[in-house]
Amino acid sequence: MKVIPTIRMVMEAYAKFAAIERMRTEKPCEKTVESAVGGTRRLCEIGGISLDEPISAFTRKRLEQILDMVRCAGLKPITIWSYLYSLRKLFAKWTLRYYADTKWHMLPLELPSCRRQAPRYLRPDATVLAKVKKWYYGLEGRKDQREWVLATLMLEFAMRNGDVERLRWSDFRTRRSFNYGAEKDENIVRNSSRCGHSSVFLCYTPHKTRLSSGRVVAWPVHPDIWERLVAYHERGIPYNKRKGWSKNENRDSQLVVPCARDVYVRLNKELRTRGIFTGSKGCYELRKICIDHIYQKFGAEMASSISGDDIRTVMRYYADPSAVNVEGVRVVDLL
């Protein structure tokens, strides 16, 4: 006889089943599991639902009541919807066979009918862009050059936070090794004078889309930026006993920005303090600015190439097609 499990039992079992499923299909990743469990727990806290209640407590009517509570409290609807989507992950199709093998009776989850989406991207005005430019140039003379490197990887290459944290020097490749599928040049930074500044590409697969599109981003590195990156690499990052990296290790296999998360926290706080961005993810706004400006100058295809996202995602979340940036055009003159 099947039983209805508690919310706590489902959350614990989901993490265990996800580990088994990951061995077979490489999905869901650990961050997805953390999001599902954490978001569900937060939803219960907001709605006053005990984790020891049966999973069937998540009825459409009760979820609508939670939405109404959030509205009355003045919280952003997108926040509660992110928790609802976290809850939905516990009912994903791949989980059903595991629940069935456990002899659990899982009622289908019915979410409220209104579907919230993140707002469309709005291009920052000229004042904000001028502040970003001044702030970025100010990073060049700082003692901790990881700040400049991290900002450059997001503003010039539209990388996500996690991809910056994982980036290694061997992800910079020559044009030849990229075009002809040769092995990665582990000594590309040391051999930069021989390979030529204009032939260096940043090549990586964004982690977020690794298991969906799997698209490889390959973007040319501007000669001036590459020269500064080489100088940064040659200076090395001094040994830090607490953080545990050393310039005496094989630097080409090292991370480009060691302990990048600490640098993110510092820069995000600085961007808020200076009034450049108001949100908590100021560094991520640099990625959006990069994609939007590539879109303005070179079109949606190139914006998709540098971001690693499909064009539909770019047009909604990273570019502002409603902001026209061309003069009056007479199409007949183009014929």
GUVEXKOL-507051 format. One record per atom (N, C-alpha, C): x, y, z. Coordinates in steps of 0.02 Angstrom, whole numbers, padded with zeros to 5 digits, always signed. Layout:
N
XYZ/...
***
This chain:
335
+00042-00060+00000/+00000+00000+00000/+00044+00062+00000/+00028+00108-00046/+00067+00169-00051/+00048+00219+00003/+00098+00257+00026/+00087+00307+00078/+00106+00376+00051/+00077+00427+00082/+00094+00496+00062/+00150+00519+00108/+00209+00535+00081/+00266+00554+00123/+00259+00626+00147/+00300+00643+00196/+00301+00712+00221/+00347+00754+00175/+00342+00819+00183/+00384+00864+00144/+00457+00851+00158/+00474+00841+00221/+00543+00827+00241/+00569+00763+00208/+00528+00711+00207/+00548+00648+00177/+00562+00656+00103/+00519+00694+00069/+00529+00704-00003/+00592+00743-00017/+00605+00795+00023/+00665+00836+00013/+00728+00793+00023/+00730+00752+00074/+00788+00710+00086/+00796+00657+00031/+00740+00628+00011/+00743+00577-00041/+00762+00607-00109/+00740+00668-00123/+00756+00701-00186/+00831+00709-00193/+00864+00730-00140/+00937+00738-00143/+00972+00672-00157/+00947+00618-00126/+00977+00552-00136/+00964+00527-00206/+00902+00534-00230/+00885+00511-00297/+00922+00551-00350/+00932+00616-00338/+00967+00659-00386/+01039+00636-00395/+01071+00614-00341/+01140+00589-00346/+01143+00526-00390/+01093+00483-00384/+01091+00423-00425/+01078+00441-00498/+01030+00486-00509/+01014+00507-00577/+01072+00542-00610/+01111+00579-00572/+01169+00616-00599/+01221+00568-00627/+01227+00510-00597/+01275+00460-00622/+01254+00433-00690/+01190+00435-00704/+01165+00408-00767/+01162+00461-00822/+01138+00521-00805/+01126+00571-00857/+01163+00637-00846/+01202+00642-00792/+01239+00703-00773/+01192+00759-00752/+01129+00744-00744/+01080+00793-00720/+01038+00760-00665/+01011+00799-00618/+01021+00871-00607/+01086+00884-00570/+01114+00944-00581/+01177+00960-00548/+01165+00976-00473/+01218+00981-00436/+01212+00991-00364/+01178+01058-00348/+01192+01109-00389/+01161+01174-00376/+01085+01171-00386/+01063+01130-00433/+00991+01121-00444/+00959+01090-00383/+00993+01041-00354/+00967+01008-00294/+00965+01058-00236/+01017+01097-00228/+01018+01147-00175/+00962+01197-00184/+00950+01217-00247/+00896+01265-00261/+00828+01235-00245/+00818+01172-00264/+00753+01140-00253/+00738+01132-00178/+00787+01108-00141/+00777+01096-00069/+00773+01162-00032/+00819+01208-00047/+00819+01273-00013/+00758+01314-00028/+00736+01315-00091/+00677+01353-00110/+00614+01325-00079/+00609+01259-00075/+00551+01228-00043/+00548+01244+00031/+00606+01240+00063/+00609+01256+00135/+00589+01329+00148/+00613+01374+00105/+00595+01445+00113/+00521+01456+00100/+00492+01420+00053/+00420+01426+00038/+00379+01404+00099/+00402+01351+00132/+00367+01328+00192/+00371+01379+00248/+00428+01411+00255/+00435+01463+00307/+00388+01521+00295/+00383+01543+00232/+00340+01599+00216/+00267+01582+00227/+00248+01521+00205/+00178+01501+00209/+00157+01469+00275/+00203+01463+00323/+00187+01433+00387/+00171+01359+00381/+00205+01324+00336/+00194+01253+00326/+00249+01214+00360/+00231+01165+00400/+00280+01124+00434/+00309+01072+00385/+00373+01058+00393/+00405+01008+00351/+00379+00938+00366/+00345+00930+00421/+00318+00865+00439/+00247+00855+00414/+00221+00905+00379/+00155+00896+00347/+00163+00853+00285/+00111+00819+00262/+00117+00778+00201/+00130+00822+00140/+00162+00794+00091/+00179+00831+00031/+00116+00855-00005/+00060+00822+00009/-00004+00843-00022/-00029+00909+00005/+00006+00938+00055/-00013+01004+00082/-00005+01058+00031/+00037+01046-00020/+00047+01096-00073/-00009+01092-00124/-00067+01115-00105/-00123+01119-00151/-00122+01186-00186/-00157+01191-00242/-00160+01255-00278/-00189+01310-00235/-00241+01294-00197/-00273+01344-00155/-00225+01371-00102/-00187+01325-00073/-00140+01347-00020/-00083+01389-00050/-00060+01370-00109/-00007+01409-00141/-00032+01478-00160/-00095+01482-00181/-00124+01548-00196/-00129+01591-00134/-00143+01560-00077/-00145+01598-00015/-00076+01626+00003/-00024+01586-00011/+00044+01610+00002/+00060+01669-00044/+00040+01665-00106/+00050+01720-00152/+00016+01784-00128/-00044+01775-00101/-00081+01833-00076/-00046+01862-00014/-00019+01819+00028/+00019+01843+00087/+00079+01884+00065/+00113+01860+00014/+00173+01895-00011/+00153+01964-00039/+00097+01965-00075/+00074+02029-00104/+00059+02079-00049/+00026+02056+00003/+00008+02101+00058/+00069+02125+00097/+00121+02083+00098/+00183+02101+00134/+00227+02147+00093/+00210+02158+00031/+00249+02204-00011/+00312+02174-00041/+00317+02107-00040/+00376+02075-00069/+00369+02069-00144/+00425+02060-00178/+00424+02054-00250/+00393+01986-00270/+00345+01986-00316/+00314+01922-00337/+00365+01874-00369/+00416+01902-00404/+00464+01858-00438/+00501+01815-00388/+00508+01840-00326/+00544+01802-00274/+00505+01740-00255/+00441+01747-00241/+00400+01690-00220/+00392+01641-00278/+00390+01667-00340/+00384+01622-00397/+00447+01581-00406/+00504+01609-00389/+00565+01569-00392/+00562+01511-00343/+00531+01522-00285/+00523+01468-00236/+00473+01416-00262/+00421+01438-00295/+00372+01391-00323/+00404+01347-00376/+00448+01377-00417/+00482+01337-00467/+00532+01289-00435/+00559+01308-00378/+00602+01262-00340/+00562+01202-00316/+00502+01216-00291/+00457+01162-00270/+00440+01116-00327/+00430+01144-00386/+00411+01103-00444/+00465+01052-00462/+00528+01068-00446/+00582+01022-00462/+00575+00956-00424/+00544+00959-00365/+00533+00897-00327/+00485+00850-00362/+00446+00876-00410/+00397+00837-00446/+00417+00826-00519/+00481+00835-00534/+00505+00826-00603/+00490+00755-00628/+00486+00747-00693/+00468+00682-00722/+00517+00627-00703/+00582+00644-00700/+00631+00592-00686/+00623+00565-00615/+00591+00602-00570/+00584+00580-00500/+00528+00529-00491/+00481+00527-00538/+00420+00487-00527/+00435+00413-00518/+00482+00387-00558/+00496+00315-00551/+00530+00299-00484/+00569+00346-00459/+00601+00335-00394/+00548+00336-00339/+00501+00382-00343/+00448+00385-00293/+00405+00322-00296/+00392+00299-00358/+00351+00239-00366/+00385+00178-00335/+00452+00173-00345/+00490+00117-00316/+00490+00120-00240/+00482+00180-00212/+00481+00188-00139/+00412+00177-00111/+00364+00163-00155/+00294+00151-00134/+00262+00214-00105/+00279+00271-00136/+00250+00334-00115/+00195+00355-00163/+00144+00385-00135/+00090+00411-00176/+00100+00487-00182/+00123+00509-00240/+00137+00579-00252/+00082+00609-00296/+00041+00651-00266/-00011+00684-00306/+00021+00736-00352/-00006+00746-00412/+00022+00796-00458/+00021+00865-00426/+00073+00903-00439/+00077+00971-00413/+00042+01019-00461/-00004+01058-00435/-00039+01107-00475/-00021+01178-00450/+00015+01215-00491/+00034+01282-00473/-00021+01331-00491/-00023+01389-00459/-00070+01442-00480/-00061+01458-00554/-00114+01480-00585/-00114+01489-00658/-00070+01546-00682/-00061+01598-00642/-00022+01656-00664/+00052+01638-00664/+00085+01648-00719/+00156+01632-00724/+00197+01696-00728/+00240+01704-00680/+00282+01764-00678/+00347+01752-00716/+00371+01803-00748/+00435+01800-00782/+00478+01858-00760/+00543+01848-00764/+00588+01903-00749/+00576+01959-00799/+00580+02022-00777/+00567+02077-00823/+00617+02079-00880/+00596+02106-00936/+00641+02114-00993/+00698+02161-00977/+00752+02151-01011/+00811+02193-01000/+00799+02263-01026/+00816+02312-00985/+00813+02382-01005/+00883+02410-01007/+00901+02440-01063/+00968+02466-01071/+00982+02523-01023/+01038+02521-00986/+01054+02577-00941/+01063+02642-00980/+01048+02698-00947/+01056+02762-00982/+01130+02781-00985/+01144+02835-01020/+01213+02856-01032/+01249+02874-00967/+01213+02899-00918/+01244+02917-00854/+01272+02856-00819/+01232+02802-00817/+01254+02740-00784/+01314+02710-00822/+01310+02710-00888/+01365+02682-00928/+01429+02721-00918/+01424+02787-00911/+01483+02828-00899/+01514+02812-00831/+01472+02800-00781/+01496+02781-00714/+01532+02713-00717/+01503+02666-00755/+01534+02600-00762/+01603+02605-00795/+01606+02647-00847/+01669+02655-00883/+01723+02685-00838/+01705+02737-00800/+01753+02769-00754/+01775+02721-00700/+01728+02683-00673/+01743+02635-00621/+01790+02581-00647/+01776+02556-00708/+01817+02503-00737/+01889+02526-00748/+01898+02585-00776/+01966+02611-00786/+02003+02620-00721/+01966+02634-00668/+01997+02643-00603/+02024+02578-00573/+02002+02521-00599/+02026+02457-00573/+02097+02440-00595/+02120+02472-00648/+02185+02454-00678/+02243+02466-00630/+02239+02518-00589/+02294+02534-00546/+02291+02504-00476/+02243+02460-00464/+02235+02433-00397/+02286+02379-00382/+02299+02370-00318/+02348+02321-00296/+02327+02250-00312/+02264+02234-00298/+02237+02167-00312/+02210+02168-00383/+02250+02145-00431/+02230+02147-00501/+02177+02095-00518/+02160+02051-00471/+02105+02005-00483/+02040+02044-00495/+02034+02102-00465/+01974+02143-00474/+01967+02164-00547/+02023+02187-00576/+02020+02207-00647/+02007+02147-00692/+02040+02091-00678/+02032+02031-00720/+01960+02007-00717/+01932+02003-00657/+01863+01979-00650/+01814+02025-00686/+01822+02091-00676/+01778+02138-00711/+01786+02133-00786/+01847+02122-00810/+01860+02117-00882/+01826+02055-00911/+01830+01999-00876/+01799+01938-00901/+01724+01944-00907/+01693+01986-00866/+01621+01995-00870/+01602+02051-00918/+01639+02106-00918/+01622+02164-00960/+01644+02155-01032/+01699+02118-01043/+01726+02110-01111/+01708+02042-01141/+01693+01992-01099/+01681+01925-01125/+01614+01896-01102/+01575+01935-01064/+01507+01915-01044/+01505+01848-01008/+01555+01834-00967/+01556+01771-00931/+01511+01774-00869/+01483+01717-00851/+01444+01712-00788/+01492+01704-00729/+01466+01718-00670/+01507+01713-00609/+01541+01645-00603/+01501+01591-00608/+01528+01524-00599/+01580+01506-00651/+01571+01529-00713/+01619+01515-00766/+01685+01550-00753/+01681+01610-00725/+01743+01646-00707/+01779+01608-00652/+01743+01583-00604/+01773+01546-00548/+01809+01483-00573/+01784+01453-00627/+01813+01390-00653/+01865+01402-00708/+01871+01463-00733/+01914+01476-00791/+01987+01464-00775/+02022+01429-00820/+02093+01415-00813/+02131+01447-00871/+02196+01455-00861/+02236+01486-00913/+02236+01444-00977/+02228+01379-00970/+02228+01336-01030/+02165+01345-01072/+02114+01383-01046/+02055+01397-01086/+02067+01452-01137/+02124+01485-01133/+02144+01531-01186/+02182+01491-01238/+02159+01494-01300/+02186+01451-01352/+02206+01492-01413/+02252+01465-01452/+02272+01498-01514/+02220+01485-01567/+02221+01526-01618/+02174+01517-01674/+02183+01449-01706/+02245+01428-01712/+02259+01363-01745/+02231+01305-01705/+02244+01305-01640/+02220+01248-01599/+02145+01246-01596/+02113+01305-01600/+02040+01306-01598/+02010+01284-01664/+02036+01311-01720/+02008+01296-01786/+02018+01224-01807/+02074+01195-01786/+02090+01128-01811/+02083+01075-01757/+02054+01093-01701/+02040+01044-01649/+02101+01014-01617/+02156+01052-01615/+02217+01026-01584/+02210+01027-01508/+02259+00996-01476/+02259+00996-01403/+02266+01067-01376/+02241+01078-01316/+02249+01144-01285/+02323+01158-01275/+02342+01220-01289/+02411+01241-01279/+02419+01262-01206/+02447+01218-01165/+02454+01232-01094/+02503+01289-01080/+02546+01304-01130/+02596+01356-01119/+02581+01419-01159/+02518+01430-01175/+02500+01486-01218/+02520+01552-01187/+02515+01560-01122/+02533+01624-01091/+02607+01635-01095/+02647+01584-01083/+02719+01591-01087/+02741+01602-01159/+02704+01573-01207/+02723+01578-01278/+02685+01633-01313/+02658+01681-01276/+02614+01731-01306/+02650+01772-01359/+02714+01787-01349/+02750+01827-01398/+02760+01789-01463/+02763+01723-01459/+02773+01683-01519/+02707+01672-01557/+02653+01663-01520/+02589+01648-01553/+02555+01711-01579/+02573+01769-01553/+02544+01831-01578/+02481+01849-01541/+02474+01912-01523/+02417+01934-01483/+02351+01926-01519/+02352+01935-01585/+02288+01936-01623/+02261+01866-01634/+02297+01814-01615/+02274+01746-01629/+02250+01709-01568/+02236+01745-01513/+02216+01712-01450/+02140+01716-01442/+02111+01660-01424/+02039+01655-01412/+02026+01631-01341/+01972+01655-01313/+01947+01627-01250/+01895+01574-01268/+01908+01512-01250/+01865+01456-01270/+01842+01418-01208/+01777+01414-01198/+01750+01376-01142/+01678+01358-01156/+01651+01311-01119/+01581+01292-01124/+01545+01317-01062/+01497+01363-01069/+01461+01388-01009/+01429+01331-00970/+01440+01332-00905/+01415+01277-00864/+01339+01272-00864/+01306+01330-00867/+01233+01331-00864/+01201+01295-00923/+01232+01299-00982/+01204+01269-01042/+01244+01207-01065/+01288+01183-01021/+01331+01127-01040/+01291+01065-01058/+01236+01052-01021/+01197+00991-01032/+01137+01002-01077/+01127+01064-01101/+01071+01077-01146/+01098+01089-01216/+01119+01149-01232/+01146+01162-01298/+01218+01138-01304/+01256+01143-01250/+01326+01121-01252/+01369+01163-01297/+01348+01223-01312/+01383+01266-01359/+01449+01291-01329/+01502+01288-01370/+01567+01314-01349/+01572+01387-01368/+01589+01429-01321/+01601+01499-01334/+01674+01508-01353/+01687+01538-01410/+01755+01553-01432/+01756+01625-01455/+01788+01668-01415/+01786+01739-01428/+01857+01767-01431/+01874+01805-01483/+01942+01832-01488/+01958+01881-01433/+02020+01879-01410/+02043+01923-01357/+02078+01983-01388/+02057+02043-01369/+02088+02103-01395/+02162+02104-01376/+02206+02126-01421/+02278+02126-01406/+02296+02163-01342/+02265+02220-01329/+02281+02258-01268/+02261+02219-01205/+02203+02186-01208/+02180+02147-01151/+02226+02087-01140/+02245+02055-01194/+02289+01997-01187/+02357+02016-01158/+02383+02073-01178/+02447+02097-01152/+02443+02108-01076/+02388+02137-01054/+02378+02148-00982/+02368+02082-00945/+02333+02035-00975/+02323+01970-00943/+02389+01933-00936/+02431+01937-00987/+02497+01905-00984/+02539+01936-00928/+02537+02003-00923/+02575+02037-00870/+02549+02016-00801/+02483+02011-00795/+02452+01989-00732/+02474+01919-00714/+02477+01875-00765/+02498+01806-00753/+02571+01802-00733/+02613+01842-00765/+02684+01839-00751/+02700+01863-00681/+02662+01913-00657/+02672+01937-00589/+02653+01883-00539/+02603+01844-00557/+02581+01789-00513/+02541+01814-00454/+02505+01768-00424/+02467+01783-00363/+02509+01758-00305/+02530+01801-00259/+02572+01779-00204/+02537+01727-00160/+02577+01688-00128/+02550+01635-00085/+02509+01665-00028/+02452+01634-00016/+02409+01656+00039/+02393+01595+00081/+02416+01594+00142/+02409+01535+00183/+02337+01517+00196/+02294+01569+00207/+02224+01555+00223/+02187+01529+00161/+02200+01559+00102/+02164+01539+00042/+02196+01479+00008/+02262+01472+00016/+02295+01412-00006/+02312+01407-00079/+02331+01463-00113/+02358+01455-00180/+02429+01481-00180/+02468+01459-00229/+02538+01478-00230/+02559+01490-00302/+02599+01542-00313/+02624+01556-00380/+02677+01506-00401/+02700+01464-00355/+02751+01415-00372/+02721+01352-00404/+02655+01347-00405/+02624+01290-00437/+02625+01299-00513/+02601+01249-00550/+02597+01255-00623/+02544+01307-00640/+02566+01366-00659/+02519+01421-00666/+02471+01413-00725/+02492+01378-00777/+02448+01369-00834/+02389+01325-00818/+02393+01284-00767/+02336+01242-00748/+02297+01272-00691/+02319+01332-00668/+02286+01365-00613/+02224+01402-00636/+02184+01421-00588/+02127+01465-00602/+02153+01534-00620/+02118+01566-00666/+02137+01634-00686/+02124+01683-00629/+02068+01673-00594/+02050+01717-00537/+02041+01673-00475/+02095+01660-00438/+02087+01620-00377/+02041+01654-00327/+02000+01613-00294/+01952+01639-00244/+01910+01696-00272/+01883+01684-00332/+01845+01736-00366/+01783+01758-00327/+01754+01713-00288/+01693+01729-00252/+01705+01786-00202/+01762+01787-00170/+01778+01842-00124/+01782+01908-00161/+01810+01906-00221/+01816+01967-00261/+01747+01991-00282/+01703+01944-00300/+01635+01963-00319/+01600+02000-00263/+01605+01974-00203/+01572+02005-00146/+01596+02076-00137/+01661+02085-00144/+01690+02151-00135/+01668+02200-00189/+01669+02177-00252/+01650+02221-00307/+01575+02236-00307/+01534+02187-00291/+01462+02199-00288/+01445+02252-00236/+01478+02248-00179/+01467+02298-00127/+01490+02367-00150/+01546+02369-00185/+01572+02433-00209/+01526+02465-00261/+01499+02424-00305/+01454+02450-00357/+01390+02477-00326/+01367+02446-00272/+01308+02473-00236/+01325+02537-00200/+01383+02538-00166/+01402+02597-00127/+01411+02658-00171/+01437+02648-00230/+01449+02704-00276/+01385+02725-00312/+01331+02688-00302/+01268+02706-00334/+01265+02690-00408/+01309+02645-00432/+01308+02627-00503/+01251+02578-00517/+01245+02527-00474/+01190+02480-00478/+01158+02473-00409/+01093+02463-00407/+01058+02459-00344/+01049+02387-00320/+01051+02339-00364/+01039+02270-00345/+01100+02239-00311/+01092+02175-00292/+01145+02139-00257/+01192+02104-00305/+01179+02107-00370/+01221+02072-00419/+01248+02122-00470/+01285+02171-00446/+01312+02222-00490/+01358+02194-00543/+01400+02146-00524/+01447+02117-00572/+01411+02083-00630/+01353+02053-00615/+01316+02019-00668/+01288+02070-00718/+01276+02131-00695/+01254+02183-00742/+01307+02198-00794/+01370+02187-00777/+01424+02197-00826/+01417+02149-00884/+01397+02087-00868/+01385+02037-00921/+01329+02060-00967/+01276+02086-00938/+01220+02109-00978/+01239+02167-01023/+01279+02213-00996/+01301+02271-01036/+01343+02247-01095/+01386+02198-01083/+01428+02171-01136/+01385+02142-01193/+01339+02098-01175/+01297+02065-01225/+01255+02116-01263/+01227+02166-01228/+01185+02216-01260/+01225+02258-01309/+01287+02275-01292/+01326+02316-01337/+01351+02277-01397/+01366+02213-01388/+01382+02171-01446/+01321+02165-01491/+01263+02160-01461/+01200+02157-01499/+01190+02221-01539/+01202+02279-01509/+01192+02342-01544/+01240+02349-01603/+01302+02327-01593/+01354+02338-01644/+01355+02285-01697/+01345+02221-01677/+01355+02166-01725/+01294+02123-01736/+01239+02135-01698/+01179+02097-01709/+01169+02039-01661/+01110+02008-01666/+01090+01956-01618/+01134+01893-01623/+01158+01877-01684/+01198+01816-01691/+01263+01821-01652/+01297+01878-01657/+01359+01886-01620/+01347+01891-01545/+01291+01922-01526/+01274+01925-01454/+01261+01855-01427/+01231+01813-01467/+01220+01743-01447/+01286+01706-01443/+01333+01722-01487/+01398+01688-01488/+01438+01703-01425/+01440+01766-01404/+01481+01783-01346/+01448+01761-01281/+01381+01758-01280/+01347+01740-01217/+01340+01665-01208/+01337+01627-01263/+01325+01555-01259/+01252+01538-01252/+01207+01588-01254/+01135+01577-01250/+01104+01579-01319/+01043+01552-01325/+01010+01557-01390/+00983+01628-01399/+00967+01644-01461/+00948+01713-01478/+00885+01734-01440/+00839+01689-01430/+00778+01707-01395/+00792+01730-01323/+00837+01694-01289/+00856+01714-01222/+00892+01781-01222/+00936+01791-01271/+00973+01854-01276/+00925+01912-01285/+00875+01904-01328/+00829+01959-01344/+00786+01977-01285/+00773+01931-01240/+00730+01947-01183/+00768+01972-01123/+00824+01940-01107/+00856+01953-01043/+00922+01992-01048/+00950+01998-01108/+01016+02029-01113/+01021+02085-01165/+00970+02098-01201/+00971+02150-01252/+00905+02189-01250/+00908+02250-01274/+00848+02293-01274/+00832+02313-01346/+00797+02270-01383/+00782+02286-01453/+00735+02345-01461/+00700+02364-01407/+00654+02421-01412/+00690+02487-01413/+00754+02488-01393/+00793+02550-01393/+00830+02554-01459/+00803+02592-01506/+00832+02598-01573/+00896+02639-01570/+00950+02614-01601/+01013+02649-01598/+01040+02665-01667/+00995+02673-01717/+01017+02691-01785/+00982+02755-01806/+01014+02789-01853/+00983+02849-01881/+00929+02828-01931/+00895+02879-01958/+00843+02864-02008/+00872+02826-02067/+00841+02772-02085/+00865+02728-02138/+00815+02727-02194/+00840+02733-02256/+00797+02725-02315/+00818+02660-02348/+00775+02610-02342/+00792+02542-02363/+00809+02540-02438/+00776+02581-02478/+00788+02579-02550/+00860+02595-02566/+00893+02634-02523/+00964+02649-02535/+01009+02589-02523/+00982+02539-02486/+01021+02479-02472/+01015+02427-02526/+00968+02437-02573/+00957+02388-02625/+01014+02388-02677/
***
